Amino acid sequence: MKHAAVVGAMILTMGTLAAPAQANDGAIQYRQAVFQAIGGHMTALVRIVRREVAHTDDITVHANGIADLAPLTVHIFPEGSGEGRTDALPAIWRNADDFARRREAFVEAAEGLRAAAGGPMGEFVGAFQTLGGTCSGCHDNFRAD
Ligand code: HEC
C-alpha cells in the first residue's frame, strides 16, 4: 500500500509539472493510437477479403474491434487538441455539425460491418466498402494529407 501511494504521488507530481504541453500531446497521441487500432483491423480485413490469408474465422474479431472503437470518436477530439503534432484540421471544431454527421455515418457503418460479419462474404464485402467510404469521407474534409 505504502509503495502504491508513493508511486501515485510521483505520477501526480509528474503530471502537475508537465501539465500544459503534455495534456494536449496525450490527447493527440491517444486519438492517433485509437485510429491506428482501427486502421490495423481494417488492414487485417483487407488481407482476409482479398484471400491473401485464409483466416475468415477472424473476421468477427476485427469487425467487433472496429465497431467497439468507432464510438470513441465522440470523445477523442477535445477542444484544443487541434494544435500540436496532429493532422486533425481546425474544421473539426469549426464545422462541428458536419463533423458529427461524418462521425455518426462511420459509427453506423461500423455497426453494419459487425452485423454482416459471419454472414455471406458478398454482403460482408459490401459493408466493408461502405465503411471504407466513411473513413475517406471524413479524412477528405477533416484530416491533413
Ligand atoms: C469522423 C472523422 C474520421 C473518421 C470517420 C475516420 N477517421 Fe481516421 N482520422 C481522422 C482524423 C481527424 C485523423 C488525424 C488524427 C490526428 O493526427 O490527431 C485520423 C487519423 C487516422 C489515422 C492515422 C493515425 C496516426 O497514426 O496518426 C489512421 C490510420 C486512420 N485515421 C484510419 C481510419 C480508418 C481506417 C477509418 C475508417 C474505418 C477512419 N480513420 C475513420 C478522422 C476520421
Residues whose N, C-alpha, C, O or C-beta is under 5 A from the ligand:
A	BS01	HEC	I28 R31 Q32 F35 Q36 I38 G39 M42 R85 T86 D87 A88 F99 R102 R103 F106 L131 T134 C135 C138 H139 F142 R143
